[in-house]
């Protein structure tokens, strides 16, 4: 009877841990969406500021060097968010519920019952 209670408990715990993992994944995905919006807004602001500085100094945004500077600014601004995104993806991969192996549990207890 104790084995049955143990198995039912492990199944119920698995269901709870599965729900917790799903909630954690949803939270991480929401954080990633917020980070993406922040990154987009920050890149736009940075590029607009730099373009305004170039415009004030009489430089047009069509030259090769100006385009390279703006591209570099965009990549530098987005870099911390890209690193954070990579770590969030790794967290998503690691948030899993551990599935109980009932057959292995029974086999482990079998030796105790027979022996």
C-alpha contacts under 8 A as a table, 3 or more apart, distances in Angstrom:
res1	aa1	res2	aa2	distance
1	X	4	X	5.22
1	X	5	X	6.39
2	X	5	X	5.12
2	X	6	X	6.08
3	X	6	X	4.93
3	X	7	X	6.08
4	X	7	X	5.09
4	X	8	X	6.13
5	X	8	X	5.18
5	X	9	X	6.01
6	X	9	X	5.07
6	X	10	X	6.16
7	X	10	X	5.11
7	X	11	X	6.21
7	X	102	X	6.78
8	X	11	X	5.10
8	X	12	X	6.18
9	X	12	X	5.10
9	X	13	X	6.02
10	X	13	X	4.98
10	X	14	X	6.02
10	X	100	X	6.46
11	X	14	X	4.98
11	X	15	X	6.35
11	X	100	X	6.77
12	X	15	X	5.08
12	X	16	X	6.33
13	X	16	X	5.04
13	X	17	X	6.06
14	X	17	X	5.06
14	X	18	X	5.93
14	X	97	X	6.70
14	X	98	X	6.79
14	X	99	X	6.18
14	X	100	X	6.78
15	X	18	X	5.01
15	X	19	X	6.32
16	X	19	X	5.15
16	X	20	X	6.24
17	X	20	X	4.92
17	X	21	X	6.03
17	X	97	X	5.37
17	X	98	X	7.59
18	X	21	X	5.09
18	X	22	X	6.21
18	X	96	X	7.12
18	X	97	X	4.92
18	X	98	X	7.99
19	X	22	X	5.06
19	X	23	X	6.17
20	X	23	X	5.06
20	X	24	X	6.10
21	X	24	X	5.00
21	X	25	X	6.13
21	X	95	X	5.60
21	X	96	X	5.70
21	X	97	X	6.07
22	X	25	X	5.06
22	X	26	X	6.22
23	X	26	X	5.09
23	X	27	X	6.22
24	X	27	X	5.06
24	X	28	X	6.21
24	X	95	X	7.22
25	X	28	X	5.09
25	X	29	X	6.12
25	X	92	X	5.99
25	X	95	X	6.91
26	X	29	X	5.09
26	X	30	X	6.12
27	X	30	X	5.11
27	X	31	X	6.19
28	X	31	X	5.04
28	X	32	X	6.14
28	X	88	X	6.56
28	X	91	X	7.90
28	X	92	X	7.15
29	X	32	X	4.97
29	X	33	X	6.22
30	X	33	X	5.10
30	X	34	X	6.26
31	X	34	X	5.09
31	X	35	X	6.10
32	X	35	X	5.02
32	X	36	X	6.12
32	X	85	X	6.51
32	X	88	X	7.19
33	X	36	X	5.08
33	X	37	X	6.35
34	X	37	X	5.18
34	X	38	X	6.20
35	X	38	X	5.00
35	X	39	X	5.98
35	X	81	X	6.69
36	X	39	X	5.05
36	X	40	X	6.14
36	X	81	X	7.44
37	X	40	X	5.16
37	X	41	X	6.19
38	X	41	X	5.19
38	X	42	X	5.99
39	X	42	X	5.09
39	X	43	X	6.02
39	X	77	X	7.58
39	X	78	X	5.98
39	X	81	X	6.43
40	X	43	X	5.25
40	X	44	X	6.16
41	X	44	X	5.12
41	X	45	X	6.14
42	X	45	X	5.09
42	X	46	X	6.06
42	X	77	X	7.20
43	X	46	X	5.11
43	X	47	X	6.04
43	X	73	X	7.93
43	X	74	X	5.61
43	X	77	X	6.00
43	X	78	X	6.78
44	X	47	X	5.24
44	X	48	X	5.97
45	X	48	X	5.08
45	X	49	X	6.04
46	X	49	X	5.17
46	X	50	X	6.22
46	X	73	X	7.34
46	X	74	X	7.50
46	X	77	X	7.72
47	X	50	X	5.11
47	X	51	X	6.00
47	X	70	X	6.36
47	X	73	X	7.13
47	X	74	X	6.93
48	X	51	X	5.08
48	X	52	X	6.05
49	X	52	X	5.10
49	X	53	X	6.29
50	X	53	X	5.03
50	X	54	X	6.17
50	X	70	X	7.45
51	X	54	X	4.97
51	X	55	X	5.93
51	X	61	X	6.96
52	X	55	X	4.92
52	X	56	X	6.01
53	X	56	X	5.10
53	X	57	X	6.29
54	X	57	X	5.16
54	X	58	X	6.25
54	X	59	X	5.06
54	X	60	X	6.77
54	X	61	X	7.38
55	X	58	X	5.06
55	X	59	X	5.52
55	X	60	X	6.29
55	X	61	X	7.88
56	X	59	X	7.60
60	X	63	X	6.75
60	X	66	X	7.78
61	X	66	X	5.72
61	X	67	X	6.44
62	X	66	X	6.84
62	X	67	X	6.63
63	X	66	X	5.34
63	X	67	X	6.22
64	X	67	X	5.15
64	X	68	X	6.16
65	X	68	X	5.00
65	X	69	X	6.19
66	X	69	X	5.10
66	X	70	X	6.22
67	X	70	X	5.13
67	X	71	X	6.07
68	X	71	X	5.03
68	X	72	X	6.08
69	X	72	X	5.08
69	X	73	X	6.14
70	X	73	X	5.04
70	X	74	X	6.18
71	X	74	X	5.11
71	X	75	X	6.27
72	X	75	X	5.15
72	X	76	X	6.05
73	X	76	X	5.12
73	X	77	X	5.98
74	X	77	X	5.20
74	X	78	X	6.12
75	X	78	X	5.12
75	X	79	X	5.89
76	X	79	X	5.21
76	X	80	X	7.86
77	X	80	X	7.09
78	X	81	X	5.39
78	X	82	X	6.21
79	X	82	X	5.03
79	X	83	X	6.33
80	X	83	X	5.16
80	X	84	X	6.22
81	X	84	X	4.96
81	X	85	X	6.03
82	X	85	X	4.93
82	X	86	X	6.28
83	X	86	X	5.13
83	X	87	X	6.39
84	X	87	X	5.14
84	X	88	X	6.16
85	X	88	X	5.01
85	X	89	X	6.15
86	X	89	X	5.12
86	X	90	X	6.31
87	X	90	X	5.02
87	X	91	X	6.22
88	X	91	X	4.90
88	X	92	X	6.18
89	X	92	X	4.97
89	X	93	X	6.35
90	X	93	X	5.10
90	X	94	X	6.36
91	X	94	X	5.06
91	X	95	X	6.21
92	X	95	X	5.35
93	X	96	X	7.40
101	X	104	X	5.43
101	X	105	X	6.36
102	X	105	X	4.94
102	X	106	X	6.14
103	X	106	X	5.11
103	X	107	X	6.15
104	X	107	X	5.04
104	X	108	X	6.07
105	X	108	X	5.10
105	X	109	X	6.27
106	X	109	X	5.11
106	X	110	X	5.94
107	X	110	X	4.87
107	X	111	X	7.01
108	X	111	X	6.16
108	X	112	X	7.54
109	X	112	X	5.22
109	X	113	X	6.40
110	X	113	X	5.04
110	X	114	X	6.11
111	X	114	X	5.26
111	X	115	X	5.49
112	X	115	X	5.33
